[in-house]
Amino acid sequence: MPTIDPKKPGRPRKLTRDRIVRAAIEVLEFEGFGALTMRALAQRLGVNHATLYNYVGHIEDIENEALQTLTARVPIPSADRPEPLRQQLIEHLLAVRELQLQHPHMVHAPVGSPAWRTNMKITDQVLRALTADGRNLVEAAIAYNVLVSFMATSAERARSTPLPKDTPYFEVERQAILALPKRDSALIRKPLEQPVTAVAQLASHTAVLNLLFDRLLPGLK
């Protein structure tokens, strides 16, 4: 992801809460979830950090608002919603992947940090939905962590491999695997030698998630 050069502190300018929160999101995105300080935020906004204290009492308040803005994009499954829980969970996990693509430190935020606490709050809500029908809590927790880890790994692999526009990631990886010496890829290449349409269907996130649901969360409607 390209780096945005922070603006140099200079003449104080009028700040709005929305502008401060958006700048905080930029710091989180480009510098990481441990980098949000008053000085870093002031530098991103182009003001002196002493000026920022006129608008912000505690950096934690701004970080929490930034996190709420980010996670508002992620729908939370609920047993009270009319859609099937499986469908809700797919939508949730795809949104988690998209969030991880834009903010690679989100899923694996430092333990105890505001981002970590936000993740725990979301996890608690998801587990309430998954156990509403009597499902074992420990099994549901393990399954959810596996699913989130899968989506986070998928996002990181996509970030690490620049792709031409409109080129699906699975096709790039498929071609790369098929180009490996057969002695090094005898088994992994077998499912990829099927027709491209069949491989694409197998490689879609929804197909993989449904396969994982059947194994990790049997009976999920």
BARO-509291 format. One record per residue (C-alpha): x, y, z; residue in three letters. Coordinates in steps of 0.001 Angstrom, whole numbers, plus 500000, padded with zeros to 6 digits. Example, Ala and Ser with C-alpha at 12.3 -4.5 7.8 and 13.67 -1.06 7.14 Angstrom:
2
512300495500507800ALA;513670498940507140SER;
//
This chain:
221
500000500000500000MET;501474503439499090PRO;502630505646501921THR;501077509052502336ILE;503571511692503408ASP;502191513354506538PRO;501712517096506399LYS;504189519214508299LYS;502916520995511414PRO;502272524643510690GLY;499712527347511187ARG;496732526005513194PRO;493640525296511124ARG;490106524717512255LYS;489488521037512876LEU;486254519084512853THR;485652515837514690ARG;485055514044511401ASP;488349515270509980ARG;490217514199513117ILE;488670510717513009VAL;489476510336509305ARG;493078511311509999ALA;493202508771512829ALA;492013506061510417ILE;494840507037508044GLU;497393506685510835VAL;495977503269511740LEU;495980502196508105GLU;499446503319507074PHE;501405503179510323GLU;499714500440512351GLY;497499500187515389PHE;500312500962517811GLY;501252504197516050ALA;498257506375516917LEU;499518509066519289THR;498675512742519659MET;501905513667517866ARG;501293511240514996ALA;497707512437514622LEU;498741516102514721ALA;501382515459512080GLN;498828513748509857ARG;496484516732510269LEU;499240519269509655GLY;498906521033513006VAL;501009521397516110ASN;500241518655518620HIS;499597521300521304ALA;496797522679519096THR;495237519230518867LEU;494670519175522622TYR;492077521913522099ASN;489984519364520212TYR;490962516006521677VAL;491018515170525365GLY;492249511585525121HIS;493711509797522115ILE;491818506656523183GLU;488517508418522475ASP;489551509161518897ILE;490894505643518408GLU;487614504157519600ASN;485645506395517221GLU;487951505413514358ALA;487488501735515173LEU;483717502132515336GLN;483808503769511897THR;485863500888510487LEU;483871498052512027THR;480555499635511040ALA;481311498100507620ARG;481178494596509108VAL;477647493155509552PRO;477273491188512783ILE;475317487905512662PRO;472321487737514970SER;469796485034515776ALA;467124487765515709ASP;467642488558512025ARG;465420486740509472PRO;468256485718507130GLU;469731482230507587PRO;472645482310510008LEU;474943480694507439ARG;474249483523505003GLN;474835486118507721GLN;478132484505508689LEU;479344484459505080ILE;478552488167504722GLU;480299488872508017HIS;483467486947507112LEU;483718488463503632LEU;483477491910505259ALA;486193490919507745VAL;488436489981504816ARG;487766493299503110GLU;488546495169506329LEU;491790493217506693GLN;492716494086503116LEU;492385497796503865GLN;493708497656507431HIS;496133494728507751PRO;496665495181511492HIS;492999494928512423MET;492467491191512890VAL;495780490653514676HIS;495761493785516824ALA;497960493714519970PRO;496300492043522960VAL;494756494620525255GLY;494705497379522623SER;491479499226521698PRO;491407497329518386ALA;491763494024520233TRP;488929494983522596ARG;486792495861519589THR;487544492446518079ASN;486580490751521344MET;483271492637521426LYS;482485491522517871ILE;483528487947518680THR;481222487906521686ASP;478279489023519531GLN;479017486416516862VAL;479289483647519460LEU;475913484640520894ARG;474406484038517448ALA;476261480758516903LEU;475249479312520276THR;471636480516520246ALA;470495477036519142ASP;472419475257521895GLY;475698474760520048ARG;478722474106522277ASN;480423477422523107LEU;483998476137522981VAL;483452474455519621GLU;481797477602518259ALA;484678479770519499ALA;487304477511517912ILE;485366477375514638ALA;484948481157514484TYR;488649481757515144ASN;489572479313512372VAL;487196481047509949LEU;488489484530510779VAL;492095483326510472SER;491316481854507052PHE;489885485164505833MET;492776487160507310ALA;495309484852505639THR;493447485154502345SER;493587488945502630ALA;497301488963503417GLU;498108486681500493ARG;496137488956498172ALA;497998491993499534ARG;501389490348499030SER;500800489520495359THR;500142492555493130PRO;497658491584490444LEU;496819493059487034PRO;493451494783487000LYS;490446492423486960ASP;492678489361487376THR;491323486901489972PRO;493870485895492592TYR;493054482188492344PHE;493938482153488622GLU;497336483755489249VAL;498113481188491933GLU;496761478326489799ARG;499030479222486904GLN;502013479575489243ALA;501386476160490802ILE;500966474491487401LEU;504316475994486391ALA;506083474238489273LEU;508051471043488579PRO;505647468122488792LYS;507821466337491327ARG;507295469280493739ASP;503550469668493185SER;502176466237492308ALA;499193466377494680LEU;498442470066494941ILE;498209470455491176ARG;495646467663490668LYS;492518469665491604PRO;493906472632489644LEU;494111470640486411GLU;490325470599486181GLN;488551472996483793PRO;489044476618484864VAL;485344477109485628THR;485349474186488047ALA;488507475429489767VAL;487073478933490055ALA;483949477621491725GLN;485998475533494149LEU;488311478471494918ALA;485584481036495652SER;485485482247499228HIS;481818481365499556THR;482443477773498417ALA;485362477352500807VAL;483414478888503684LEU;480479476547503092ASN;482883473609503096LEU;484372474794506396LEU;480926475369507890PHE;479973471764507162ASP;483077470542508992ARG;483401473077511793LEU;479780474061512393LEU;477688471048511341PRO;473997471766511261GLY;474434475487510600LEU;471324476336508646LYS;
//
